Amino acid sequence: MNVGSVGQPRDGDPKASYAIVDDEKLEIVRVPYDVTAVQKKMRKAGLDSLLIERLAAGR
């Protein structure tokens, strides 16, 4: 089980995600975060533009 993803989503939803597993119930929770601020930090660090653009697209 992949319990969460922040920064490299693959489902088209750029929000962070995590899972809550409670006995027989599984809940996936999506949490918005400041993607633009993270992208600025990535640019400043010299990271590849493909990775930076992926954050906003969620792919």
N, C-alpha and C positions, 0 to 999 in steps of 0.2 A: 504494500500500500504506500503510495506517495501521499504523505499527510499534509503537504503544503507546498506552495510555490510563491516566492516573492522575487520579482525581477525577471523571470524567464517563463512567463505563461505561454501555453501552447493552444489555448482554447478560444482566443479572440477577446477575452475579458482581461484588461490590464490590472484589475485589482488583485491584491494579495489574497491568498486563500489558505485555509487550514481545515482540518477535519476534526470533528468531535465524535468519538466512538463511545457509546454508552449502552452496554448490554446488547440488545438487539437493534439498536438504532444507530444510523450513521448520518451525520449532518455535515455538509460542506458549507463553510461560512466564507463570504467574500468581504474584504475590507478595503475601502479606498485608501490611497496614500498619495502623497505629493510627487507624482511621476516627473513633473517638470523640474523640481528641485533635484531629484536623483539624476535626471539626464544632465543637468548643468554640472553636477559633481563628476559624472562620468566623462564629460567633455574635458573638464579641467584635468582629469587624470590621464587623458590621452587614449581612452578606450575606443575601440572600433565603432564607427558610426552605425553599422548594422545592429550591433547590440543595443546602442542607444535608442534607435528608432523602434526596435522591437518592443520596448517597454510600453510605449503609447499604443501600439497596435495590438498587443497581447498575443503576438505570434512570433 
